[in-house]
Amino acid sequence: MRQIYPAFLNKRVALALAGLLIAFLGTTSYLEKDEQRELEALFAGPYELADPKEPPYLSPPTYSLHAYATYDSISFFAAQAEDPFGQESASIQPDWIDGAGRGLLEASMQKAQRAGTVERTSATRYLYLPSVYRETPPPSLLQISYPPNNAVFPANLCAPRVDWEDPVNDLWQVTVGLSDTALQWTAIVDERSWWFPASVWDTLSREAVKKQAWIQIKGTRRSLEEGSSPPGIQASQKIYFRISAWEADNVIVYRTVVPPFNMRKTPSTYTRDIRSFEVRPFLLARDNYCYNCHTFSSKAGTSGKLGIQVRYMSPGSELPVYLGVYDIDEQRGWKAKLPFDIQMSTFMSWSPGGQFLALSANQLFVTFAPIVYETQFAGQPTSDLAIYDVDRNISYTLPGAADPEKLEILPRWSQDGQRLVYCSAPVGHHPADLRYDLYEIPFNEGKGGVPRPVAGASDNGNSNYYPRFSPDGRWMSFCQADAGILMKSSSDIYLLPASLQGAPHRLESNVEFAADSWHSWSSNSHWLVFASKRDDGIYARLYMTQIDEDGHASPAVRLPIREDPLFSFNIPEFVAQRPRIAERDLFEAVRVENQIHLVNEGTPQYP
């Protein structure tokens, strides 16, 4: 039977319960504050300032390739030869991952060998390219590993993470301050990393533009063995940083791929707003597609055109390859078949007005299985420069940049649309010995002209590739490595005046022990985003560096990510805003089932 209590009794009960709750919360709050005071007391008093010395690099691994010494480049792949890899898979050849151009590459190498222009290549050259990546021994003292000292962050970047190394302690106090002010924040953590709280980072984003901010870590031991003496306190050197007066573009469009690269990988493309941790799919591979070399005609992201290379990768298919184009203004896209025997057309670049798409046409790629994931060979037996005139629906190779004895690849338009810079190298070289030079050629309304080498980025004993002009027309950046163009551990980024006059200089944001490669300029020409393998030598992460008025780079800062994924970021493209393209609409426009749009073979002369 339900009993009814007087209202005043219910109020008494409620008041009593409320009192108990307040007392409990007050006790809990007191205990938490008491515990916080105890933890803070552990870091009070004198401390020892760690002064770590620059550690030497560990010796790189060595690989014995004596078992392959009796093979040359031809017998190594001969069907009757003993298989040095063991049993071959029926579906994938372990020696050549992408076999589309295998025969043609071998033929071009044999031709060059017979002509005496290159030496005969041993089988071991296909297996291993020495790496420049170096590890250092674990530190013996507390030190901050990220961010680097004197780092500069974009004003619109989301809150980053601080990382440090410490082989001794298990409890740390993080202190962040603003120079010449009383502003300070502290936190106590039991892990070797700490994320800036959003409120703290917002304040620093406003206040640390004209003043330097700093970070210091103190460490101590909370867990002590019985009978041991009280722990001491160690402190790291202060790391200084500031916030740039220039924002970077809000969005990066990038591709993710698990190393090593091979013909059956199906990487997807995403967008990331750097003001937050929001990642959205841009074009998903759906386990059946390989998307390459996305490029925009406008830095706005909300207008212009998109070009992207598409390969259909469904098992059992013949790997159809075609060009995908999407007009953002008209909200429509199409599949394009170019009038060339070979449809592989990578490393594209739009003219400033979006009418012409320059691309590497008649192209074949051959990729080799690596011994280490940090580096990999990619050979090109053939490649020409071509122009796709979207308005006239014609395409043609560019006169002066379609030499059958040359590999012409990676074109990039100047900001005035009057010339292109591209990479050129002789055919017939093994990828380990292939060195590209940068050349400049006039567009001349599609009639081309006589190419000329770019001083300082050609005939220098290195491979020069991936040119990119800054939007303000002041600079041209490019990569330089010991050899090759892709997945080179020795790759660094250089800067040259856009006039191509004067000596290039190596950007200060590079590291000597790992690859810094794929890169893109922000709309204001003050930021570069680039892919770097400096964290572990295998997986590329996205870093950003500020370029000042004199073309010098600040220490690079990492795009914050909550968890380090087991894949590489590559082909980053800065755009001011998230592209005005729905992922499903883009996929429907370029999916393999769609009718192909035939591009006519044309001539560059205008009527």
BELLINHU-V211626 format. One record per residue. N is the residue number from 1. RES is the residue in three letters. PHI is phi in radians with two decimals (NA if undefined). PSI is psi as a letter, one per 20 degrees, with the letter a starting at -180 (none if undefined). Layout:
n:res:phi:psi
N:RES:PHI:PSI
N:RES:PHI:PSI
This chain:
n:res:phi:psi
1:MET:NA:p
2:ARG:-1.26:p
3:GLN:-1.81:q
4:ILE:-1.83:p
5:TYR:-1.74:q
6:PRO:-1.06:q
7:ALA:-1.07:h
8:PHE:-1.16:h
9:LEU:-1.21:g
10:ASN:-1.05:h
11:LYS:-1.15:h
12:ARG:-1.09:g
13:VAL:-1.07:g
14:ALA:-1.09:g
15:LEU:-1.14:h
16:ALA:-1.13:g
17:LEU:-1.09:g
18:ALA:-1.08:g
19:GLY:-1.10:g
20:LEU:-1.07:g
21:LEU:-1.13:g
22:ILE:-1.10:g
23:ALA:-1.11:g
24:PHE:-1.13:g
25:LEU:-1.14:h
26:GLY:-1.12:g
27:THR:-1.10:g
28:THR:-1.07:g
29:SER:-1.08:g
30:TYR:-1.10:g
31:LEU:-1.09:g
32:GLU:-1.12:g
33:LYS:-1.13:h
34:ASP:-1.13:g
35:GLU:-1.13:h
36:GLN:-1.09:g
37:ARG:-1.11:h
38:GLU:-1.11:g
39:LEU:-1.16:g
40:GLU:-1.12:h
41:ALA:-1.13:h
42:LEU:-1.13:h
43:PHE:-1.83:j
44:ALA:-1.44:q
45:GLY:1.70:a
46:PRO:-1.19:q
47:TYR:-2.45:r
48:GLU:-1.72:p
49:LEU:-1.44:o
50:ALA:-1.24:p
51:ASP:-2.27:m
52:PRO:-1.18:q
53:LYS:-1.51:q
54:GLU:-1.10:o
55:PRO:-1.29:q
56:PRO:-1.30:q
57:TYR:-1.30:q
58:LEU:-1.22:q
59:SER:-1.15:p
60:PRO:-1.21:q
61:PRO:-1.19:q
62:THR:-2.03:q
63:TYR:-2.23:p
64:SER:-1.55:o
65:LEU:-2.02:k
66:HIS:-1.08:h
67:ALA:-1.12:i
68:TYR:-1.80:j
69:ALA:-1.12:h
70:THR:-1.44:i
71:TYR:-1.65:q
72:ASP:-1.85:a
73:SER:-1.18:i
74:ILE:-1.61:g
75:SER:-1.16:h
76:PHE:-1.06:h
77:PHE:-1.89:j
78:ALA:-1.21:q
79:ALA:-1.10:h
80:GLN:-1.45:i
81:ALA:-1.31:q
82:GLU:-1.07:p
83:ASP:-1.42:o
84:PRO:-1.23:i
85:PHE:-1.61:i
86:GLY:1.64:b
87:GLN:-1.14:p
88:GLU:-1.44:q
89:SER:-1.28:q
90:ALA:-1.25:h
91:SER:-1.83:h
92:ILE:-2.30:p
93:GLN:-1.48:p
94:PRO:-1.28:h
95:ASP:-1.38:g
96:TRP:-2.02:o
97:ILE:-1.28:g
98:ASP:-1.95:o
99:GLY:-1.59:j
100:ALA:-1.04:h
101:GLY:-1.97:j
102:ARG:-1.00:g
103:GLY:-1.11:g
104:LEU:-1.20:h
105:LEU:-1.13:g
106:GLU:-1.06:g
107:ALA:-1.11:g
108:SER:-1.18:h
109:MET:-1.19:g
110:GLN:-1.09:g
111:LYS:-1.07:g
112:ALA:-1.17:h
113:GLN:-1.17:g
114:ARG:-1.14:h
115:ALA:-1.34:i
116:GLY:1.40:j
117:THR:-1.48:h
118:VAL:-2.39:q
119:GLU:-1.47:q
120:ARG:-1.15:p
121:THR:-1.68:p
122:SER:-1.41:r
123:ALA:-1.10:h
124:THR:-1.15:h
125:ARG:-1.16:h
126:TYR:-1.41:i
127:LEU:-1.73:h
128:TYR:-2.61:p
129:LEU:-1.97:p
130:PRO:-0.94:p
131:SER:-1.72:q
132:VAL:-1.66:i
133:TYR:-1.16:p
134:ARG:-2.31:p
135:GLU:-1.71:q
136:THR:-1.92:q
137:PRO:-1.10:q
138:PRO:-1.00:p
139:PRO:-1.20:q
140:SER:-1.66:i
141:LEU:-2.28:q
142:LEU:-1.10:p
143:GLN:-2.67:q
144:ILE:-1.41:p
145:SER:-1.72:h
146:TYR:-2.72:p
147:PRO:-1.36:r
148:PRO:-1.25:q
149:ASN:-1.11:q
150:ASN:1.15:k
151:ALA:-1.13:q
152:VAL:-2.16:p
153:PHE:-1.84:q
154:PRO:-1.07:q
155:ALA:-1.14:h
156:ASN:-1.86:j
157:LEU:-1.49:q
158:CYS:-1.18:r
159:ALA:-1.06:p
160:PRO:-1.59:a
161:ARG:-1.98:q
162:VAL:-1.78:p
163:ASP:-2.13:q
164:TRP:-2.56:r
165:GLU:-2.09:p
166:ASP:-2.81:o
167:PRO:-1.47:i
168:VAL:-1.96:g
169:ASN:-1.60:r
170:ASP:-2.28:j
171:LEU:-2.53:p
172:TRP:-2.38:q
173:GLN:-1.98:p
174:VAL:-1.72:p
175:THR:-2.17:p
176:VAL:-2.11:p
177:GLY:-2.46:r
178:LEU:-2.03:p
179:SER:-0.99:q
180:ASP:1.12:k
181:THR:-2.43:r
182:ALA:-1.61:j
183:LEU:-1.20:p
184:GLN:-2.61:q
185:TRP:-2.33:q
186:THR:-2.27:q
187:ALA:-2.61:q
188:ILE:-2.01:p
189:VAL:-2.36:q
190:ASP:-2.02:j
191:GLU:-2.19:r
192:ARG:-1.54:k
193:SER:-2.78:q
194:TRP:-2.72:p
195:TRP:-1.60:p
196:PHE:-1.06:p
197:PRO:-1.07:q
198:ALA:-0.98:h
199:SER:-1.15:h
200:VAL:-1.17:g
201:TRP:-1.15:h
202:ASP:-1.06:g
203:THR:-1.12:g
204:LEU:-1.12:h
205:SER:-1.07:h
206:ARG:-1.58:g
207:GLU:-1.62:h
208:ALA:-1.67:k
209:VAL:-1.37:g
210:LYS:-1.82:i
211:LYS:-2.14:q
212:GLN:-1.38:p
213:ALA:-1.75:r
214:TRP:-2.51:q
215:ILE:-2.29:p
216:GLN:-2.43:q
217:ILE:-2.01:p
218:LYS:-1.93:q
219:GLY:-2.26:q
220:THR:-2.65:r
221:ARG:-1.86:p
222:ARG:-1.65:h
223:SER:-1.63:o
224:LEU:-2.06:q
225:GLU:-1.33:q
226:GLU:-1.05:p
227:GLY:1.55:i
228:SER:-1.39:q
229:SER:-1.33:q
230:PRO:-1.00:q
231:PRO:-1.26:q
232:GLY:-1.57:r
233:ILE:-2.11:p
234:GLN:-1.94:q
235:ALA:-2.32:q
236:SER:-1.34:r
237:GLN:-1.12:q
238:LYS:-1.24:p
239:ILE:-1.89:p
240:TYR:-1.81:q
241:PHE:-2.68:r
242:ARG:-2.58:r
243:ILE:-1.85:p
244:SER:-1.28:q
245:ALA:-1.31:i
246:TRP:-1.80:p
247:GLU:-1.40:q
248:ALA:-1.56:r
249:ASP:-1.07:q
250:ASN:-1.24:h
251:VAL:-2.26:q
252:ILE:-2.10:p
253:VAL:-1.75:p
254:TYR:-2.53:r
255:ARG:-2.00:q
256:THR:-2.02:p
257:VAL:-2.60:q
258:VAL:-1.54:p
259:PRO:-1.26:q
260:PRO:-1.46:r
261:PHE:-1.28:q
262:ASN:-2.65:r
263:MET:-1.17:i
264:ARG:-1.82:j
265:LYS:-1.25:q
266:THR:-2.21:m
267:PRO:-1.32:q
268:SER:-1.77:r
269:THR:-2.10:q
270:TYR:-2.35:r
271:THR:-2.07:q
272:ARG:-2.31:p
273:ASP:-1.45:o
274:ILE:-1.27:i
275:ARG:-1.36:i
276:SER:-2.59:a
277:PHE:-1.78:j
278:GLU:-1.30:p
279:VAL:-2.03:p
280:ARG:-2.19:q
281:PRO:-1.19:p
282:PHE:-1.73:g
283:LEU:-2.70:o
284:LEU:-1.48:q
285:ALA:-1.32:h
286:ARG:0.93:k
287:ASP:1.05:j
288:ASN:-2.27:i
289:TYR:-2.25:q
290:CYS:-2.08:o
291:TYR:-1.83:p
292:ASN:-2.26:q
293:CYS:1.00:l
294:HIS:-1.10:p
295:THR:-2.57:q
296:PHE:-1.95:q
297:SER:-1.45:i
298:SER:-2.35:p
299:LYS:-1.30:i
300:ALA:-1.12:h
301:GLY:1.48:h
302:THR:-1.77:j
303:SER:-2.61:r
304:GLY:1.56:b
305:LYS:-2.23:q
306:LEU:-2.06:p
307:GLY:-2.10:q
308:ILE:-2.68:p
309:GLN:-1.50:p
310:VAL:-2.18:p
311:ARG:-2.20:p
312:TYR:-1.55:p
313:MET:-2.00:j
314:SER:-1.06:p
315:PRO:-0.96:p
316:GLY:1.54:i
317:SER:-1.43:r
318:GLU:-1.61:j
319:LEU:0.91:m
320:PRO:-1.06:p
321:VAL:-2.16:p
322:TYR:-2.75:r
323:LEU:-1.71:p
324:GLY:-1.83:p
325:VAL:-2.27:p
326:TYR:-2.35:p
327:ASP:-1.60:o
328:ILE:-1.19:h
329:ASP:-1.12:g
330:GLU:-1.61:i
331:GLN:0.95:l
332:ARG:-2.59:q
333:GLY:-2.46:r
334:TRP:-2.75:q
335:LYS:-1.61:p
336:ALA:-2.10:p
337:LYS:-1.87:o
338:LEU:-1.41:q
339:PRO:-1.46:l
340:PHE:-2.19:q
341:ASP:-1.13:h
342:ILE:-1.92:p
343:GLN:-1.57:i
344:MET:-1.12:o
345:SER:-2.43:n
346:THR:-1.89:r
347:PHE:0.90:m
348:MET:-1.67:r
349:SER:-2.67:p
350:TRP:-1.48:q
351:SER:-1.16:q
352:PRO:-0.94:h
353:GLY:-1.48:i
354:GLY:1.46:j
355:GLN:-1.48:h
356:PHE:-1.96:p
357:LEU:-2.00:o
358:ALA:-1.54:p
359:LEU:-2.64:r
360:SER:-1.56:o
361:ALA:-1.86:r
362:ASN:0.86:l
363:GLN:-1.93:p
364:LEU:-2.21:q
365:PHE:-2.06:q
366:VAL:-2.24:o
367:THR:-1.94:q
368:PHE:-1.92:q
369:ALA:-1.21:p
370:PRO:-1.55:q
371:ILE:-1.41:g
372:VAL:-2.01:q
373:TYR:-1.27:i
374:GLU:-1.26:i
375:THR:-2.50:q
376:GLN:-2.77:q
377:PHE:-1.46:q
378:ALA:-2.40:o
379:GLY:-1.83:q
380:GLN:-2.18:o
381:PRO:-1.32:h
382:THR:-2.74:q
383:SER:-3.01:p
384:ASP:-2.23:r
385:LEU:-1.58:p
386:ALA:-2.35:r
387:ILE:-2.13:p
388:TYR:-1.87:o
389:ASP:-1.54:o
390:VAL:-1.15:g
391:ASP:-1.12:h
392:ARG:-1.68:i
393:ASN:0.97:l
394:ILE:-2.30:r
395:SER:-2.51:q
396:TYR:-2.78:q
397:THR:-1.30:q
398:LEU:-1.46:o
399:PRO:-0.97:p
400:GLY:1.72:i
401:ALA:-2.31:k
402:ALA:-2.42:l
403:ASP:-1.40:p
404:PRO:-1.12:i
405:GLU:-1.62:j
406:LYS:-2.21:q
407:LEU:-1.72:o
408:GLU:-2.01:p
409:ILE:-2.67:r
410:LEU:1.00:l
411:PRO:-1.31:q
412:ARG:-2.58:p
413:TRP:-1.33:q
414:SER:-1.26:r
415:GLN:-1.19:h
416:ASP:-1.58:i
417:GLY:1.28:j
418:GLN:-1.64:i
419:ARG:-2.63:r
420:LEU:-2.22:q
421:VAL:-1.97:p
422:TYR:-2.57:r
423:CYS:-1.80:q
424:SER:-2.45:p
425:ALA:-2.67:q
426:PRO:-1.23:q
427:VAL:-1.28:r
428:GLY:1.68:i
429:HIS:-1.60:q
430:HIS:-1.14:q
431:PRO:-0.96:h
432:ALA:-1.20:h
433:ASP:-1.95:j
434:LEU:-1.45:p
435:ARG:-2.19:p
436:TYR:-1.60:q
437:ASP:-1.95:q
438:LEU:-1.52:p
439:TYR:-2.18:q
440:GLU:-2.01:p
441:ILE:-2.42:p
442:PRO:-1.26:q
443:PHE:-1.32:g
444:ASN:0.95:l
445:GLU:0.97:k
446:GLY:1.61:i
447:LYS:-1.53:i
448:GLY:1.15:b
449:GLY:2.90:b
450:VAL:-1.64:o
451:PRO:-1.30:q
452:ARG:-2.29:q
453:PRO:-1.19:q
454:VAL:-1.50:o
455:ALA:-1.05:p
456:GLY:1.54:i
457:ALA:-2.25:k
458:SER:-2.69:q
459:ASP:0.86:l
460:ASN:-2.07:j
461:GLY:1.43:i
462:ASN:-2.14:r
463:SER:-1.76:p
464:ASN:-2.06:p
465:TYR:-2.80:r
466:TYR:0.98:l
467:PRO:-1.27:q
468:ARG:-2.50:p
469:PHE:-1.56:p
470:SER:-1.25:q
471:PRO:-1.02:h
472:ASP:-1.44:i
473:GLY:1.33:j
474:ARG:-1.60:h
475:TRP:-2.27:q
476:MET:-2.23:p
477:SER:-1.71:q
478:PHE:-2.78:r
479:CYS:-1.75:q
480:GLN:-2.41:p
481:ALA:-2.48:r
482:ASP:-1.08:h
483:ALA:-2.90:r
484:GLY:1.32:a
485:ILE:-2.38:h
486:LEU:-2.14:q
487:MET:0.97:l
488:LYS:-1.77:p
489:SER:-1.18:h
490:SER:-1.54:j
491:SER:-1.17:p
492:ASP:-2.32:r
493:ILE:-1.82:p
494:TYR:-2.07:r
495:LEU:-2.27:q
496:LEU:-2.45:q
497:PRO:-0.97:q
498:ALA:-1.12:i
499:SER:-1.23:i
500:LEU:1.13:k
501:GLN:-1.92:p
502:GLY:1.85:r
503:ALA:-1.53:p
504:PRO:-1.29:q
505:HIS:-2.30:q
506:ARG:-1.31:p
507:LEU:-1.15:q
508:GLU:-1.19:i
509:SER:-1.39:i
510:ASN:-1.21:q
511:VAL:-2.04:q
512:GLU:-1.43:i
513:PHE:-1.88:j
514:ALA:-2.79:r
515:ALA:-1.34:p
516:ASP:-2.22:o
517:SER:-2.43:d
518:TRP:-0.79:p
519:HIS:-2.60:r
520:SER:-2.62:q
521:TRP:-1.52:q
522:SER:-1.38:r
523:SER:-1.05:h
524:ASN:-1.54:j
525:SER:1.15:k
526:HIS:-1.96:j
527:TRP:-2.40:q
528:LEU:-2.03:p
529:VAL:-1.83:p
530:PHE:-2.59:q
531:ALA:-1.61:p
532:SER:-2.38:q
533:LYS:-1.83:k
534:ARG:-1.21:i
535:ASP:-1.30:h
536:ASP:-2.59:i
537:GLY:1.49:i
538:ILE:-2.00:g
539:TYR:-1.71:p
540:ALA:-1.43:p
541:ARG:-2.01:r
542:LEU:-1.63:p
543:TYR:-2.14:q
544:MET:-2.29:q
545:THR:-2.36:q
546:GLN:-1.47:p
547:ILE:-1.87:o
548:ASP:-1.48:a
549:GLU:-1.11:h
550:ASP:-1.68:j
551:GLY:1.46:j
552:HIS:-1.73:q
553:ALA:-1.89:q
554:SER:-1.49:r
555:PRO:-0.95:p
556:ALA:-1.30:q
557:VAL:-2.05:q
558:ARG:-1.50:q
559:LEU:-1.15:o
560:PRO:-1.11:p
561:ILE:-2.34:q
562:ARG:-1.15:g
563:GLU:-2.32:p
564:ASP:-1.34:o
565:PRO:-1.43:r
566:LEU:-1.60:l
567:PHE:-2.68:r
568:SER:-1.76:q
569:PHE:-1.65:p
570:ASN:-2.55:r
571:ILE:0.85:l
572:PRO:-1.28:q
573:GLU:-2.27:o
574:PHE:-1.29:p
575:VAL:-2.41:q
576:ALA:-1.12:h
577:GLN:-2.34:r
578:ARG:-1.06:p
579:PRO:-0.95:p
580:ARG:-1.44:m
581:ILE:-2.41:p
582:ALA:-1.32:p
583:GLU:-0.97:g
584:ARG:-1.15:h
585:ASP:-1.14:g
586:LEU:-1.14:g
587:PHE:-1.10:g
588:GLU:-1.10:h
589:ALA:-1.28:h
590:VAL:-2.01:j
591:ARG:-1.15:q
592:VAL:-1.15:h
593:GLU:-1.27:i
594:ASN:-1.18:q
595:GLN:-1.17:p
596:ILE:-1.41:q
597:HIS:-1.68:o
598:LEU:-1.43:p
599:VAL:-1.68:p
600:ASN:-1.40:q
601:GLU:-1.32:p
602:GLY:-2.35:a
603:THR:-2.09:q
604:PRO:-1.26:i
605:GLN:-1.19:p
606:TYR:-1.55:q
607:PRO:-1.06:none
